[in-house]
Amino acid sequence: MSATRADAPPGPDELLARLIAAIDPVEARVGVQTWGEATTDPAIRDIVVDMTDRMRAMLHDCLTAWLVKVEHHEP
């Protein structure tokens, strides 16, 4: 049985398009400022590293689900 479009996880191109569409320019400026502050403040750096790790894990999970369900790869 093949996956229907409705229950298929988003592919890499759709996932990237969703992430880009969700960017708020004001929030992006704060993110850039925080990223810059992380270069000199260890506490901020720890927060940024944690957030980056969580985002990376989320992307990994989403793309793994897509590869398994749509592309029929092993996890």
C-alpha positions in Angstrom: 0.0 0.0 0.0 1.5 3.3 -1.0 1.4 6.5 1.1 -1.1 9.1 0.1 -0.1 12.7 -0.1 -2.1 13.5 3.0 -0.3 11.1 5.3 3.2 11.4 3.7 5.7 13.5 5.7 7.0 16.6 4.0 10.0 16.0 1.8 13.2 18.1 2.0 12.1 20.8 -0.4 8.7 21.2 1.3 10.3 21.2 4.7 12.7 23.9 3.7 9.9 25.9 2.1 7.9 25.7 5.3 10.8 26.7 7.5 11.6 29.7 5.2 7.9 30.8 5.1 7.8 30.7 8.9 10.7 33.2 9.3 9.7 36.5 10.9 12.2 39.2 9.9 12.0 40.8 13.4 12.6 37.5 15.1 15.4 36.7 12.7 17.2 39.9 13.7 17.0 38.9 17.4 18.3 35.5 16.4 21.3 37.0 14.6 22.0 39.2 17.6 21.8 36.3 19.9 24.1 34.3 17.6 26.6 37.1 17.8 26.4 37.4 21.5 27.0 33.6 21.8 30.6 34.2 20.5 31.5 36.1 23.7 29.1 34.9 26.4 29.4 31.2 27.4 25.9 31.1 28.9 24.3 32.4 25.7 26.5 30.0 23.7 25.1 27.1 25.7 21.6 28.2 24.9 22.3 28.6 21.2 24.1 25.3 21.0 21.2 23.6 22.7 18.6 25.2 20.4 20.7 24.3 17.3 21.0 20.7 18.5 17.2 20.5 19.0 16.6 21.9 15.6 19.1 19.5 14.0 17.4 16.6 15.8 13.9 17.7 14.6 15.1 18.0 11.0 16.8 14.6 11.3 13.5 13.1 12.6 11.4 14.7 9.9 13.8 13.7 7.0 14.2 10.2 8.4 10.3 9.8 8.5 10.2 11.0 4.9 13.0 8.7 3.7 11.3 5.7 5.4 7.7 6.3 4.5 8.0 7.9 1.0 11.4 6.7 -0.3 11.2 3.3 1.4 14.6 3.4 3.0 15.6 1.7 6.2 15.7 4.0 9.2 
